[in-house]
Amino acid sequence: VAQLATALSRAGFTAKETSQALRGVVMGAEATSVSFEEMGSVISDVMRSFGIDTSKTPKVVDILVKSANSSNQTVLDLGEAMKYAAPVARTLGINVNDLAATMALMANNGIRGSDAGTALRSGLSRLQLAASGSNDELMGLTKGSELLAKVMKVMGADVLNAQGQLKPMDQVILSLRDNMNKLPVGQRAEIAKALFGDEAGSKFLALLNSSEAQIVSMFDKIRNSGGATEE
């Protein structure tokens, strides 16, 4: 526990913040069979990336524990993925619940850790850009943006809310999945590559292969993860 407190302090936590975080981190480590220090590193990175107050540590721990223990990944895999994707997700208005649930679905399709994180980092940014379409005056200044907008028009997926931000991720995934399934099988890989990029395309395609029941169930689990660590 002393080593954990030291690690949190090195991560920039004040004495008060460290005190607030210790119990939740210790319980999360026990619930996922990793060291206190490893769990502390994951939690501190996630909370700093999303700007979450340390008083909310138990809630964040519950989310990560439920996500890791409900999918084919460890909490360390999840933490590694979060390093890459969390800053972009926060910018796009995606909360830690939805990002963790998306990563859990990807892990169940064999994509985890840095592979999942880098795919989400680039793919989500391109998705936001593509969905903004011709309504964005800056689209013409962005290389490849016209192609992205055309792909979204072909897809017909409605993924933005009234404020121009991405809708909750389960709605985004279901919308993309439904529209992708309308396309001929041979075109799906090409569309995914055009929309999400060369590297991320195949990984997003695997995510969209999840069934509607799997998507709904996973997001429901993570959004109702309170008390998961203690249990």
C-alpha positions in Angstrom: 0.0 0.0 0.0 2.9 2.3 0.7 4.3 1.6 -2.7 0.9 2.3 -4.2 0.7 5.7 -2.4 4.2 6.5 -3.6 3.2 5.7 -7.2 0.1 7.8 -7.0 2.1 10.7 -5.6 4.6 10.4 -8.5 1.6 10.5 -10.9 0.8 14.0 -9.5 -1.8 13.1 -6.8 -1.8 15.3 -3.7 -1.8 13.8 -0.3 -5.6 14.3 0.0 -6.2 12.8 -3.5 -4.0 9.8 -2.7 -5.9 9.2 0.5 -9.2 9.4 -1.4 -8.0 6.9 -4.0 -6.3 4.3 -2.0 -9.2 2.1 -0.9 -10.8 1.9 -4.3 -7.5 1.1 -6.0 -6.7 -1.6 -3.5 -10.1 -3.2 -3.9 -9.8 -3.0 -7.7 -6.4 -4.8 -7.6 -7.8 -7.6 -5.5 -10.8 -7.9 -7.8 -8.6 -8.3 -10.9 -5.6 -10.1 -9.5 -3.0 -7.4 -10.3 -0.6 -5.6 -8.0 -1.7 -2.5 -6.1 0.9 -0.4 -8.0 -0.2 -1.7 -11.4 -3.8 -0.9 -10.6 -2.9 2.5 -9.3 -1.1 3.3 -12.6 -4.1 2.3 -14.6 -6.6 4.2 -12.5 -4.5 7.4 -12.2 -3.9 7.4 -16.0 -7.7 7.0 -16.7 -8.8 9.6 -14.2 -6.3 12.2 -15.4 -7.2 11.5 -19.0 -10.9 12.1 -18.4 -10.4 14.8 -15.8 -12.3 12.8 -13.1 -12.0 13.9 -9.5 -10.4 11.4 -7.1 -13.5 11.3 -5.0 -15.0 9.3 -7.9 -12.3 6.7 -7.7 -14.6 3.8 -6.6 -16.9 4.5 -9.5 -14.1 4.4 -12.1 -12.7 1.3 -10.5 -16.1 -0.4 -10.8 -16.2 0.5 -14.5 -12.7 -0.9 -15.2 -13.2 -4.0 -13.1 -16.6 -4.8 -14.8 -15.2 -4.2 -18.2 -12.1 -6.4 -17.7 -13.9 -9.2 -16.0 -16.7 -9.2 -18.6 -14.5 -9.6 -21.6 -11.4 -11.3 -23.0 -8.8 -9.0 -21.5 -7.1 -8.1 -18.3 -7.4 -4.7 -16.6 -3.8 -4.0 -17.7 -4.9 -4.6 -21.3 -7.7 -2.1 -20.7 -5.4 0.4 -19.1 -3.0 0.1 -22.1 -5.9 0.7 -24.5 -7.1 3.7 -22.5 -3.7 5.4 -22.8 -4.1 5.8 -26.5 -7.9 6.3 -26.8 -8.9 8.3 -23.7 -7.7 11.7 -24.7 -9.4 11.6 -28.1 -12.6 10.1 -26.5 -12.8 13.0 -24.0 -12.4 15.5 -26.7 -15.2 13.9 -28.7 -17.5 13.8 -25.6 -17.3 10.0 -25.1 -17.3 9.1 -21.4 -15.3 6.5 -19.6 -18.3 4.1 -19.4 -18.9 4.0 -23.2 -15.2 3.8 -24.0 -14.7 0.9 -21.6 -17.7 -1.0 -23.0 -16.5 -0.4 -26.6 -13.0 -1.8 -25.6 -14.7 -4.8 -23.9 -16.5 -5.6 -27.2 -13.3 -5.2 -29.1 -11.5 -7.5 -26.7 -14.1 -10.2 -27.2 -13.3 -10.0 -30.9 -9.6 -10.5 -30.2 -8.5 -6.8 -30.3 -7.1 -5.6 -27.0 -4.4 -3.4 -25.4 -2.5 -1.0 -27.7 -4.1 -2.5 -30.8 -7.6 -1.5 -29.5 -6.4 1.9 -28.3 -4.7 3.0 -31.4 -7.6 1.8 -33.6 -10.1 3.8 -31.5 -7.9 6.8 -31.4 -7.7 7.2 -35.1 -11.0 5.6 -36.0 -13.1 7.8 -33.7 -11.4 11.0 -34.9 -12.1 10.0 -38.6 -15.7 9.1 -37.7 -16.4 12.5 -36.2 -14.8 14.2 -39.2 -16.8 12.1 -41.7 -20.1 12.5 -39.9 -19.7 16.3 -39.8 -19.8 16.2 -43.6 -20.3 19.2 -45.7 -21.8 21.2 -42.9 -18.3 21.8 -41.6 -16.7 24.7 -43.5 -13.2 23.3 -42.7 -13.9 20.0 -44.3 -12.4 21.1 -47.6 -9.1 22.0 -45.9 -8.7 18.5 -44.5 -7.0 15.9 -46.6 -9.3 13.1 -47.5 -12.3 14.7 -45.8 -14.5 14.8 -48.9 -14.0 11.0 -49.3 -14.9 10.4 -45.7 -18.1 12.5 -46.1 -19.0 10.5 -49.2 -18.5 7.2 -47.4 -20.8 8.4 -44.5 -23.4 9.4 -47.1 -23.2 5.9 -48.6 -23.4 4.4 -45.1 -26.4 6.6 -44.1 -25.5 6.2 -40.5 -26.8 8.8 -38.1 -24.2 9.1 -35.4 -24.2 12.7 -34.3 -26.5 14.5 -31.8 -28.1 17.9 -32.2 -24.9 19.5 -30.9 -22.7 17.9 -33.6 -21.0 15.4 -31.2 -21.0 11.7 -31.4 -24.1 10.0 -29.9 -23.6 7.5 -27.0 -21.3 4.8 -28.4 -23.8 2.0 -28.3 -26.1 4.0 -30.6 -23.1 4.8 -32.8 -22.0 1.1 -33.1 -25.6 -0.1 -33.7 -26.2 2.5 -36.4 -22.9 1.7 -38.2 -23.5 -2.0 -37.8 -27.0 -1.9 -39.2 -25.9 0.2 -42.2 -22.8 -1.9 -42.8 -24.9 -5.1 -42.9 -27.0 -3.6 -45.7 -23.9 -3.5 -47.9 -22.6 -6.4 -50.0 -20.1 -8.5 -48.0 -17.3 -7.7 -50.5 -17.8 -3.9 -50.0 -17.7 -3.9 -46.2 -13.9 -4.1 -45.8 -13.4 -1.4 -48.4 -15.9 0.9 -46.7 -14.4 0.2 -43.3 -10.9 1.0 -44.6 -12.1 4.3 -46.2 -14.0 5.4 -43.1 -11.6 4.3 -40.3 -8.2 4.1 -42.0 -5.9 1.4 -43.2 -4.9 0.1 -39.8 -8.1 0.7 -37.9 -10.6 -0.4 -40.6 -10.3 -4.2 -40.0 -10.5 -3.7 -36.2 -13.7 -1.6 -36.4 -15.1 -4.2 -38.8 -14.5 -6.8 -36.2 -16.3 -4.6 -33.6 -19.2 -4.1 -35.9 -19.5 -7.9 -36.3 -20.8 -8.1 -32.7 -24.5 -9.0 -32.5 -27.1 -6.4 -31.4 -27.7 -8.5 -28.2 -23.9 -8.5 -27.4 -23.7 -4.8 -27.9 -26.7 -4.0 -25.8 -25.7 -6.4 -23.0 -22.2 -5.1 -22.7 -23.1 -1.5 -22.5 -25.8 -2.3 -20.0 -23.3 -4.2 -17.8 -20.8 -1.3 -17.8 -23.3 1.4 -17.2 -24.7 -0.5 -14.2 -21.3 -1.5 -12.8 -21.7 0.1 -9.4 -20.6 -2.3 -6.7 -18.9 -4.6 -9.1 -15.5 -4.4 -7.4 -16.9 -5.2 -3.9 -18.9 -8.1 -5.3 
